[in-house]
Amino acid sequence: MERVECPICEADDAEPWAVDHLGHRIVRCRGCGLRYQSPRPTGREALDIYDAEYFERERLGASRHRAIPGATSRHYLETIFRYCRTPRPDLLDIGTGLGQFARVAAKSAAVASVTATDVVDTHRETLREAGVDLLVGELGELELGRYDVVTAHHVLEHVDRPGALLRRIREAMRNTAIFHVVVPNEGGAMSRWKSFLSRHRLKRRAFRHLGAHHHLWFFERETLRRLLEKHGFVVVRAGTTSAAKRRSPPERLAHAALDAARWNTWLEFVATKRRQEER
């Protein structure tokens, strides 16, 4: 186990915030408010979670809701095309997982090429058939080209050193590139409600919704913004979203209201590289 510094403040100055039903300890930085797991397993031990069995569980979960990943991926592409300045961009998908987004992007005539990365090659053949080139290994060890769009969907909350990941992403971005990032929104309405229930012992498995068995960081809108800005990004969109599901009119209104308040389930940010003269 190792104690952890806040990646925004670069200091180990945190107060206890919660202990979940499995005994994971979550702290809150006194400087910026970022919540994170500390102490935690060392980075190498934490990687052992992401084996073939982990991805098989993810695949089985996705297969029960076949329409949702495709619709969600198409929503992500719509957001990307809204901000990307380059016609037919080259796209890099970090931590592709099952490869759902990478495969949808590769089918789009508006995307020139799709490269994906992950720590395992479980889905290499499926991705190859879709026209996606998979690079396997930790991001810092891979030889990357330069891209017009870099995506990281549900990745940042998993990595042991988010600052190092963001620096590597900047290096892989062309000057006019955009970065599209999605993480759980722990400042959202549902997470706040479940945390309230957990804190008052009204939830059978306290703080299970945080997923601390594989999530290391618990972002809210402002802490994600501060982390990106610290590592050389300019945030151009700081919204929220959720899985794209078929919804009734009342549900659509509810989600629209949550998005307007920035309280929906996931944070969805778009950022560009800060120009050297602005740094």
C-alpha positions in Angstrom: 0.0 0.0 0.0 1.1 3.6 -0.7 0.1 7.0 0.4 -0.9 9.3 -2.4 -0.4 13.0 -3.2 -3.1 15.1 -4.8 -2.2 15.4 -8.5 -3.5 18.9 -8.6 -1.9 20.4 -5.5 1.1 18.0 -5.5 0.8 17.6 -1.7 -0.2 14.9 0.7 -2.6 17.1 2.7 -6.0 15.3 2.8 -8.7 14.6 5.3 -10.6 11.3 5.7 -13.8 11.4 3.7 -15.2 7.9 3.6 -14.5 4.2 3.9 -16.5 2.0 1.5 -18.0 -1.4 2.2 -14.8 -3.2 1.1 -12.6 -1.1 3.4 -11.2 1.3 0.7 -10.2 4.6 2.3 -11.2 7.7 0.4 -9.7 11.1 1.3 -10.4 14.7 0.3 -7.6 17.1 -0.6 -7.8 20.2 1.7 -6.4 22.4 -1.0 -8.6 21.7 -4.0 -11.3 19.3 -2.8 -10.3 16.4 -5.1 -11.4 13.0 -3.6 -9.1 10.0 -4.1 -8.1 6.7 -2.7 -5.2 6.8 -0.1 -3.6 4.6 0.9 -4.0 2.3 -2.0 -2.3 -0.7 -3.7 0.9 0.2 -5.6 0.5 1.0 -9.3 1.8 -2.4 -10.5 -0.5 -4.4 -8.2 -3.5 -2.2 -9.3 -2.9 -3.2 -12.9 -3.6 -6.8 -12.1 -7.3 -5.9 -11.9 -7.4 -5.4 -15.7 -7.1 -9.0 -16.9 -9.1 -11.0 -19.4 -11.7 -11.8 -16.7 -12.3 -8.1 -16.1 -12.9 -7.4 -19.8 -15.2 -10.5 -20.1 -17.4 -9.1 -17.3 -17.5 -5.8 -19.2 -18.4 -7.6 -22.4 -21.2 -9.5 -20.7 -22.6 -6.3 -19.2 -22.5 -4.5 -22.6 -24.2 -7.4 -24.3 -27.3 -7.1 -22.1 -27.7 -3.5 -23.4 -26.6 -3.8 -27.0 -28.1 -0.6 -28.3 -26.6 1.6 -25.5 -22.9 1.5 -26.3 -23.5 2.3 -30.0 -25.8 5.2 -29.3 -23.4 6.6 -26.6 -20.5 6.3 -29.0 -22.4 8.2 -31.7 -23.2 10.9 -29.2 -19.4 11.2 -28.4 -18.6 11.5 -32.1 -21.2 14.3 -32.5 -19.5 16.2 -29.7 -16.1 15.6 -31.2 -17.2 16.8 -34.7 -18.7 19.9 -33.1 -15.2 21.0 -31.8 -12.7 19.4 -34.2 -11.3 21.8 -36.8 -9.7 19.1 -39.0 -11.7 17.5 -41.8 -11.4 13.7 -41.5 -9.2 13.6 -38.4 -6.8 10.9 -37.3 -8.2 9.7 -33.9 -6.4 8.0 -31.0 -8.6 6.2 -28.4 -6.8 5.7 -25.1 -7.8 2.8 -22.9 -10.2 1.4 -25.5 -11.5 -1.5 -23.4 -14.1 -3.4 -25.4 -13.4 -1.1 -28.3 -17.0 0.0 -28.8 -16.3 3.7 -29.4 -13.2 2.9 -31.6 -15.3 0.6 -33.8 -18.1 3.1 -34.2 -15.5 5.8 -35.1 -13.8 3.6 -37.6 -17.1 3.1 -39.4 -17.6 6.8 -39.8 -16.6 8.3 -43.2 -15.8 11.5 -41.4 -12.8 9.9 -39.6 -9.6 9.2 -41.5 -8.0 6.6 -39.2 -8.5 5.1 -35.7 -5.7 3.9 -33.4 -6.5 2.5 -30.0 -4.5 1.6 -26.9 -5.0 -0.7 -23.9 -3.0 -2.7 -21.4 -4.3 -6.0 -22.8 -4.9 -7.3 -26.3 -8.1 -9.3 -25.5 -10.0 -7.6 -28.3 -7.3 -7.2 -30.9 -9.0 -9.3 -33.6 -12.4 -7.6 -33.2 -10.7 -4.2 -33.5 -8.6 -5.3 -36.5 -11.7 -6.5 -38.3 -13.2 -3.0 -37.8 -10.1 -1.3 -39.2 -8.7 -0.2 -35.8 -5.0 -0.5 -35.0 -4.5 -1.6 -31.4 -1.3 -0.7 -29.4 -0.9 -2.8 -26.3 1.0 -1.7 -23.2 1.2 1.2 -20.7 0.8 4.5 -22.5 4.2 5.8 -21.4 5.9 2.8 -23.1 4.1 3.0 -26.4 5.4 4.7 -29.5 2.6 7.0 -30.5 2.2 9.2 -33.6 0.4 12.5 -33.5 -3.4 12.9 -33.9 -6.2 15.4 -34.5 -8.4 13.9 -31.8 -7.5 12.0 -28.6 -10.2 10.4 -26.5 -10.1 8.9 -23.0 -13.5 7.5 -22.0 -13.7 6.2 -18.4 -9.9 6.0 -18.2 -8.7 8.9 -16.1 -10.3 7.6 -12.9 -8.4 4.3 -13.2 -4.8 5.4 -13.8 -2.4 5.7 -10.9 -0.7 8.9 -12.3 -3.2 11.0 -14.1 -0.7 13.8 -14.6 1.7 11.6 -16.5 -1.1 10.3 -18.6 -2.2 13.8 -19.5 1.3 14.9 -20.4 1.6 11.9 -22.7 -1.7 12.8 -24.3 -0.5 16.3 -25.0 2.6 14.9 -26.7 0.3 12.9 -29.0 -1.8 15.8 -30.0 -1.2 18.0 -33.0 -1.3 21.7 -32.4 -5.0 22.1 -33.4 -6.1 18.8 -31.9 -8.8 18.3 -29.3 -9.0 16.0 -26.3 -12.4 14.4 -25.4 -12.6 13.0 -21.9 -15.4 11.3 -20.0 -15.3 10.3 -16.3 -17.9 9.6 -13.6 -19.4 12.8 -12.2 -19.1 12.4 -8.4 -20.7 15.9 -8.1 -23.7 14.7 -10.0 -27.2 14.3 -8.5 -27.2 10.5 -8.3 -23.7 10.2 -6.8 -24.5 12.8 -4.2 -27.7 11.0 -3.2 -26.0 7.7 -2.9 -23.2 9.2 -0.8 -25.8 10.8 1.4 -27.5 7.4 1.9 -24.1 5.7 2.6 -23.0 8.4 5.1 -26.2 7.9 7.0 -26.0 4.1 6.9 -29.1 3.8 4.7 -27.3 1.9 2.0 -26.4 -1.7 2.5 -23.0 -1.5 0.8 -21.7 1.9 1.7 -20.2 3.9 -1.1 -20.3 1.0 -3.5 -21.3 3.4 -6.3 -17.8 5.0 -6.2 -16.3 1.7 -7.5 -13.2 2.1 -5.4 -12.1 -1.5 -6.1 -10.9 -0.1 -9.5 -11.4 3.7 -9.4 -8.6 5.8 -7.8 -9.9 9.3 -8.4 -13.4 10.8 -7.8 -13.8 13.9 -10.0 -16.3 16.7 -9.8 -16.6 19.4 -12.5 -14.1 21.8 -10.9 -11.5 19.3 -9.9 -11.4 17.8 -13.4 -11.1 21.3 -14.9 -8.2 22.2 -12.5 -6.4 18.9 -13.3 -6.6 19.5 -17.1 -5.5 23.2 -16.8 -2.6 22.2 -14.5 -1.3 19.9 -17.3 -1.4 22.3 -20.2 -5.0 22.1 -21.4 -7.6 24.7 -22.1 -11.2 23.5 -21.4 -13.6 24.5 -24.2 -16.5 22.4 -23.0 -17.3 21.2 -19.5 -20.7 19.4 -19.6 -22.3 16.3 -18.3 -23.9 13.3 -20.0 -25.0 9.7 -19.4 -25.4 6.5 -21.3 -27.6 7.1 -24.3 -30.8 5.1 -23.6 -34.2 5.0 -25.1 -36.1 7.4 -22.8 -39.7 8.4 -22.3 -40.5 12.2 -22.7 -40.4 12.7 -18.9 -37.0 11.0 -18.7 -35.6 13.1 -21.5 -36.8 16.3 -19.7 -35.2 15.1 -16.5 -31.9 14.4 -18.2 -32.0 17.7 -20.0 -32.5 19.4 -16.6 -29.6 17.5 -15.1 -27.3 18.4 -18.0 -28.3 22.1 -17.7 -27.4 22.0 -14.0 -24.2 19.9 -14.8 -25.5 17.2 -12.5 -25.8 14.3 -14.8 -24.0 10.9 -14.4 -20.8 11.5 -16.3 -18.5 14.5 -16.9 -17.9 15.2 -20.6 -15.1 17.6 -21.3 -13.5 18.8 -24.5 -10.0 20.5 -24.2 -7.3 21.9 -26.5 -3.6 22.3 -25.9 -2.6 25.5 -24.3 -0.4 27.5 -26.7 3.2 27.9 -25.6 2.9 31.7 -25.4 0.0 31.4 -23.0 1.8 29.2 -20.5 
